[in-house]
Amino acid sequence: MYATWADAQRQVAGFSGAQFKGFPTRAEAERALAGLYESYAGREARGVPRLSSSDWEEMGVILDSLAVDAACAGVPGPMEYRGVETSTGAELFHVGPLEEGTNNIGEFLAVVHALAMLKKMGRPAMPVYSDSKTALAWVRQGKCATKLEMTARNRRIFELIDRGEAWLRENAVTNPVLKWDTENWGEIPADFGRK
């Protein structure tokens, strides 16, 4: 069992016929591990329900917040990101897919996009949740520290990175930018569900 898609992907990428499945909670993953893969393949996770809003509130999740996530098929690969209302899952923005990106870049861009949108909306105190430690570090540093090189195919991604870094230089971040606790709360509401 792996806590992140990046860890799991290293174990299955490049292996023909590899089988894997994501679950919203560790308890459900453990139940699936004890059973047969065929009982879970191609189906929504069963058994332990996704945590409800009231459960999240009891655990300290701020429901009046925005949750962001990114998805990338390959490294590099088609990358997209989005932001949703934490309490309802209603999508507020969605960008991509864009060619030759990485998940970390998408996560960084999603956080900056959320911060810029909330500033325009006059919501300077609304928290933004991300499940990416890397993206949160890059936002704090004000720089997307990717090692990906720019090509003709991913030029648009690098234009967005430049805009995001410029926004961080020119604007004070007043919104709390918080780490989503996937292990205890399940998948972030903005998750693309492709694990």
VENPECOR-V520943 format. One record per helix or strand. SS is the DSSP state (H for helix, E for strand). FROM is the first residue (numbers start at 1). TO is the last residue. If there is no record, write none. Layout:
# VENPECOR-V520943
((SS;FROM;TO) (SS;FROM;TO))
This chain:
# VENPECOR-V520943
((H;5;12) (H;26;34) (H;37;39) (H;53;59) (E;65;74) (E;77;85) (E;91;101) (H;103;120) (E;127;130) (H;133;141) (H;155;170) (E;177;179) (H;182;185))
